[in-house]
Amino acid sequence: MGKETPDAADDPGRRDERGSRDQMFAALYTDLRRLADRALHSNAGGSVSPTTLVHEVYLNFSGRETLSIDDRAHFLAYSARAMRSLLIDLLRRRQALKRGMGFHITRLSTEIGDDIPDVEEFSRLSEALDALAVGEPRLAEVVDLKYFCGFSFAEIAALRGDSERTVQRDWEKARLILFQDLGAES
């Protein structure tokens, strides 16, 4: 007979890792709701509630066996990236509905109007931000927390244990890199 591999649920290391993620998620639930509220407000989330977005992030976390979260800042930054990805998917679906894809016009919410951000621009920004995260993860984290979640420089500084000026410099550097990357694609 072949060698059996233990199920992730049977592996004590994975159970401990998942348990600590669940504990961190529960402890930071209020912060995540605030993060989701800001992300939805600043990115025209429309018909999705902050609670729904937070629960979708939780499902994203629970589906990743090898995800390790170091601390509160890393947890919130990962959550911000997950929310950004979920919002892009939501905006794409809403734009497809607005254009009649699927022929479910009668189910179209009246909340879908001209306030939908340009999905292509939003997607290009997200891709550029993912590329930035490969080489400069600290800069990408600042952009996620500032642009997508609406944190102030002071809040980001407190979260990361940096000075407010350091966060501002990171923001300016990230903006410059993203502007160059997005300008080159046009």
C-alpha positions in Angstrom: 0.0 0.0 0.0 1.0 3.6 -0.6 2.1 6.0 2.1 -0.8 8.0 3.5 -0.4 11.7 3.9 -1.9 13.2 6.9 -4.9 15.4 6.5 -4.3 19.1 7.2 -6.8 18.8 10.1 -4.7 16.0 11.6 -1.4 18.0 11.4 -1.0 19.8 14.8 1.2 22.5 13.3 -1.5 23.4 10.7 -4.2 23.3 13.4 -2.2 25.7 15.6 -1.6 28.0 12.7 -5.2 28.0 11.7 -6.3 28.5 15.3 -4.0 31.5 15.7 -5.4 33.0 12.5 -8.9 32.4 13.7 -8.1 34.0 17.1 -6.5 37.0 15.3 -9.5 37.3 13.0 -11.9 37.3 16.0 -9.7 39.7 18.0 -9.5 42.2 15.0 -13.1 41.7 13.7 -14.0 45.3 14.7 -10.9 46.7 12.9 -11.7 44.5 9.8 -15.3 45.9 9.7 -13.9 49.4 9.9 -11.4 48.5 7.1 -14.2 47.1 5.0 -16.4 50.1 5.6 -13.7 52.4 4.4 -12.8 50.2 1.4 -16.4 50.1 0.3 -17.0 53.8 0.9 -13.9 54.9 -1.0 -14.3 52.4 -3.9 -18.1 52.5 -4.5 -18.9 49.1 -3.0 -22.6 49.7 -3.5 -24.8 46.8 -2.5 -22.2 44.9 -0.5 -22.1 45.4 3.3 -18.9 45.6 5.3 -20.0 42.5 7.1 -20.2 40.6 3.9 -16.8 41.8 2.8 -15.3 40.8 6.1 -16.8 37.3 5.9 -15.5 37.0 2.3 -12.0 37.8 3.6 -12.4 35.2 6.3 -13.3 32.6 3.7 -10.2 33.7 1.8 -8.1 33.1 4.9 -9.6 29.8 5.7 -9.0 28.5 2.2 -5.3 29.0 2.5 -3.5 26.3 4.3 0.0 27.7 4.2 -0.8 31.3 5.0 1.2 32.5 8.0 0.4 35.8 9.6 3.2 37.4 11.7 1.5 40.2 13.5 -1.5 42.7 13.5 0.0 44.9 10.8 0.7 42.0 8.5 -2.8 40.6 9.2 -4.5 43.9 8.3 -2.3 44.5 5.3 -3.2 41.0 4.0 -6.8 41.7 4.7 -6.6 44.9 2.8 -5.2 43.1 -0.3 -7.9 40.5 0.0 -10.6 43.2 0.2 -9.0 45.0 -2.9 -9.2 41.7 -4.8 -12.8 41.1 -3.8 -13.8 44.6 -4.7 -12.3 44.3 -8.2 -14.2 41.1 -8.7 -17.4 42.8 -7.5 -16.8 45.8 -9.7 -16.3 43.5 -12.7 -19.5 41.6 -12.0 -21.4 44.8 -11.5 -20.1 46.3 -14.8 -21.0 43.1 -16.6 -24.5 43.3 -15.2 -24.7 47.0 -16.2 -23.8 46.0 -19.7 -26.5 43.3 -19.8 -24.2 40.2 -19.5 -26.3 37.2 -18.5 -29.5 38.9 -19.4 -30.6 39.3 -15.8 -31.7 42.9 -16.3 -34.8 42.5 -14.1 -32.5 41.5 -11.2 -30.3 44.5 -11.8 -30.1 46.6 -8.6 -31.0 50.3 -9.0 -27.9 51.1 -7.0 -25.8 50.2 -10.1 -25.4 53.5 -11.9 -22.7 55.8 -13.2 -20.9 55.7 -9.9 -19.1 52.5 -10.8 -15.3 53.2 -11.0 -13.6 52.3 -14.3 -12.9 48.6 -13.7 -10.0 48.5 -16.2 -8.2 51.3 -14.5 -8.9 49.7 -11.1 -7.6 46.4 -12.4 -4.4 48.0 -13.9 -3.8 49.7 -10.6 -4.2 46.4 -8.8 -1.8 44.6 -11.1 0.7 47.4 -10.8 0.3 47.2 -7.0 0.8 43.5 -7.1 4.0 44.0 -9.1 5.2 46.6 -6.6 4.6 44.2 -3.8 7.1 41.7 -5.3 10.0 44.2 -5.1 8.8 46.7 -2.4 6.2 45.0 -0.1 6.3 47.8 2.4 5.4 50.4 -0.2 2.5 48.2 -1.5 1.2 47.8 2.0 1.1 51.5 2.5 -0.9 52.0 -0.7 -3.3 49.2 0.3 -3.9 50.7 3.7 -4.1 54.4 2.5 -5.8 54.2 -0.9 -8.0 51.2 -0.6 -8.8 51.3 3.1 -8.7 55.0 3.8 -6.3 54.9 6.7 -4.5 58.2 7.6 -0.7 58.4 7.7 -0.9 58.5 11.5 -3.0 55.3 11.6 -0.6 53.5 9.3 2.4 54.7 11.2 0.8 53.4 14.5 -0.1 50.1 12.9 3.4 49.5 11.5 5.4 51.0 14.3 6.9 53.6 12.0 7.0 57.4 12.2 4.4 59.3 10.3 7.1 60.9 8.1 8.4 57.4 7.1 4.9 56.4 6.0 4.6 59.6 4.0 7.9 59.0 2.3 6.8 55.4 1.5 3.5 56.7 0.1 5.3 59.3 -2.1 7.8 56.7 -3.4 5.0 54.2 -4.1 2.9 56.8 -5.9 5.9 57.7 -8.1 6.6 54.1 -9.0 3.0 53.3 -9.7 2.6 56.5 -11.8 5.6 55.5 -13.8 4.4 51.9 -14.2 0.8 53.0 -15.2 2.1 55.7 -17.5 4.3 53.2 -19.3 1.3 51.0 -20.0 -0.8 53.7 -21.5 
